Amino acid sequence: MTIEQVINPKKKTDKDPKEIWANTEMDVTRRQECLCYNCNCMNDQPPYTSCPAAKALFDVCVNHAMAMMITRCGVQDEDGNLLYKPLKKQ
């Protein structure tokens, strides 16, 4: 595991931390394997507005300079259909 302090790549305001702690190896894997990161709901404008769970997680990440790896998704619409929409064929 590689955890290190790195420059915050998402810093936009003076309130945002200049540096953050990161698992740099997992960050690369997250882009390839995270369900939310690879779900078509990410392309909503604003992102994830069609998925209430992903929207809440996204807001936490944005507000606290965090990133998460989601490995399961059971979010359903009002009819019980799963909301996950893969960007690419599995």
Residue pairs with C-beta under 8 A, 6 or more apart in sequence:
1 23
1 25
1 26
2 23
2 24
2 25
3 21
3 22
3 23
3 24
4 21
4 22
4 24
5 19
5 20
5 21
5 22
6 19
6 20
6 21
6 22
6 24
7 18
7 19
8 16
8 17
8 18
8 19
8 20
8 65
10 16
10 62
10 65
11 17
11 18
11 65
16 65
17 65
20 65
22 67
26 69
27 67
29 69
30 37
30 67
30 68
30 69
31 37
32 38
33 69
33 71
34 68
34 69
34 70
34 71
35 70
35 71
35 72
35 73
35 84
36 42
36 48
36 51
36 54
36 57
36 58
36 68
36 70
36 73
37 70
38 86
38 87
38 88
39 51
39 54
39 73
39 83
39 84
39 85
39 86
39 87
40 85
40 86
40 87
41 47
41 48
41 49
41 50
41 51
41 54
41 83
41 84
41 85
42 48
42 54
42 87
44 50
44 51
47 55
47 58
48 54
48 55
48 57
48 58
49 55
50 83
51 75
51 83
52 75
53 73
53 75
54 70
54 75
57 68
57 70
60 66
60 68
61 67
61 68
73 82
73 83
73 84
74 82
75 82
75 83
75 84
76 82
76 83
77 83
